[in-house]
Amino acid sequence: MSSISTDVDHGQVDPELLELLLQDRLSSKQKLFEKLSSSRLIAAIMPKKQEQVEMVQALFVSNDGRQAMPVFSCLDELKSWNQEARPLPLNAIEFAQQTLTQGLDGLIIDIASEHKFVIDGYMLSCLANGKEWKYPHQDREVLDFIEGICLGLDGVKNVEIKQGQDCDLQVTIYGPNSIAQKVVEVSQEIAHAEIIRERAPHGADLFLRPLL
C-alpha cells in the first residue's frame, strides 16, 4: 500500500530531483543521494493472471542474473516504460528497504531514460537504513583504513587519497623506491578488504611517488 497521499501527489516529477539526475554523476552523486532520502518514487505494478495473482511488482533481470526493482521519478517516465503498468508511489527509503528485504541487487530509477540511475551496494544500504552516504574519498573510515596500512610501510612520509578516474580511489604513497614490491602487496590487501569492497566497489589505484 502506498504511503503517499494522492490528494497531494499527482505523479509529477520533482524538478530538483530531475535536475540532479541529469547532472554529471561524478560531481552530483552525493547531492542526488541526499535528495533521494526525502523523495517519492513510483514502482510499476504489472498485470499477471496466474495462480490467482492478478498484479505483481515489476522486476528487471540483467544478463548476468542480477535483479533490480525499476522505479520512476514520475508517471510520465512510468508510462514511457510500459503503458500497462500501474503506479505504486512510495518514499525512496521504503523502496530501498523493500529491495534489501526481497534480496534484490538494487533500484533502477527511470530505466528507459538517458538519465537512468542505479542505486546498489553500500549506497542502497545507506538509503534503506537512513545513514549518510559519502564518496569513498571523503569517507573518514575508508581514509583511516587506507592511511593506516600505507603509513605503516617503512619510509613512507605521506599518503594522498583522491577520487579516482576509472576507479573509486587514487592513492599516492610518498616513500622510497625500495618499498615498490610492498606497495603491490598492500594494493591487494586493500582491494580485498571488506570496507573497500563494500564502500569503494570500483577499487583503488595505488601509486608510489619516490621521495627526492
N, C-alpha and C positions, 0 to 999 in steps of 0.2 A: 504494500500500500504506500502511496506517495506521502511524503512528509511535507510537501509544498502546497500552499493554498492556491488553487487555480483561480480563485477570485482576484488574486493579486498578480499572479504569474500567468501570462498568456503565451508563453513559449518563445518570446523574442530573445535574440542574442543580447548578452551584456556587452556593450561597446568596448568597455575596458578589457574584458576577457578576450574578445576577438582581436583587439589591437596587440595584446601580448602574444597571442597565438601566431599572429602574422609577423612578429618581430624576429630578428636574428636570435636564435635559441641560445647561442653561446653567451650573449650578454643579458638576456631577459629571463632565463630559466628560473632563477630564484624568485623574481617578481611574479612570474607565472604561477609557481608553486604557492606563494603566499596568497595570490588571488583565488586559486582553486580551493584553498582552505575554507572560503566563505561563498563558494559559487554553487549554483544549481546546474546540474547536467540532466540529460534525458536519455534513458535507456530505451531499447527497441523491444517491444513485445510482439511476437510473431504468431500468426495462426498455425496451429498444428493439431489436427483432429486425429489423435492416436491414443488408444488406451484410456479413453475418457478425459484426456487432457486437451483442452481446446487452444490454450495460449502458452507459449514458452518464451523466456527471455533469450534474446539472440546472443550467440557467442561467435567469435571468429577463431579459426584454427589456421595457424601458419604452416608453411611447407615443412618446417622442422618439428611440427607437432605441438608447438606452444599454443595455449589457449588464452584468449583475452576477451574482455567484455567491451563491445563497442558502445560508446556513449556520445552524446551530441550536445553542442552548445545551444541549439535552438531547434524548433520544429522544422524550419526550412532545411537544415542540414539532415535531419532525420528522414524527411520525405525525399530528399535528393538521393539518399542511400537506398531507401526502399519505400515505395508508396503504400505498401500493405502494412507497414509497421505501425503499431500503436504506441503512444508515448507513455513512459513512466518517469516522471520527474522526481529526483532525489538530490540531496546535497552530495557534492563530490566526495566528502568524507564517508558518507554512507555507502556509496558505490565502491570506494576503496575497501571498506570493511567487508562488503559482500564478496569482493574479488578474492580477498585472503581466505575468508570462510569457505568459499567454494573450491579453494585450491587452484585458482586460475593464476596465470603468469602476469597479467597486467590489465590496464584500461587503455583503450584507444579512443581519443577524442576526435570527432569529425573524420572518420575513417575514409570517406570518399572525397575529401578536400585536399588541396595543396598544403594547407597548414596543419595536417594531421599531426597529433602529438601523442606519444606513448608514455604512460606512467607505469613503471615497473620497479622491481628491485627495492633498494633502500628508500627511494622516493615514495613508492607505493606504501611501504611500511610506515613511513613518517606521516603521510597523509591520513592513513587509516587510524593511527594512534594519536593524532593531534600533536605530533612532535615537530620541532623546527628542522627544516632541511637546508643544508648549505652545500655549495660547490665543494668538492673534495679538497681543493687547495685552500679553502677557507674554514675547513672543519678542524677545530683545535685538536680533537682526539686523533685524527688522521695525521696531522702535522707532528704531534708529540710522538706518535708511534714511529714515524719515519726518521725524525730527528734523533730519537733515542738510539736507533740502530746505527745510523750513519755516523753520528758523533762518537760512537764507541770504537770506530776504526782508528788504528794508530796514525797519528799525524794529521788527522782531519781537524781543520780550524773552523770551518763554517759549512752549513748546508742551506741551499736556497731552493725553495719549493714554489713552483708557479703552475698555472693552468697549462696543460699540455695542448698540443695542436691536434695530433691524431690519437691521443690518449687522454686520460683524465689529468695526469700529473707529469710535470717535468722537474726532475730532481737533479740539481747540480751540487756535486760534492767537491769541496776545495781541500785537496790534500796531495801527498806525494805520489809520484808515478808508481812507487813500489807497492801500492795497495790496489793496483788495477785488477788483479785476479779476485781480491776480496770484494771489490765493488760488484763484479759479476755474480759472486755468490750471494751477496746482500740483495741484489736485484731479484734473485729467485726467491729468497726468503720473504721479501716484501710482497712479491706477486702472489704468493700462496697464503699469505696471512688472511685470516677471516675478515678483519676490519677493512682490508683493501678490496677483497673480492666482493664484499657487501656494499661498500660506500664509493669505491672507485673501480667499477667493473670493467672499464676500458683500460685499466692498468696504468703503469708509470714507466717513463723512460728515465734511466739514470745515466748521468754523465760525470766523468771525473775531470776536473779542471786543475792541472798541476799548479802548485804554489811556486811563485818566482823566487 
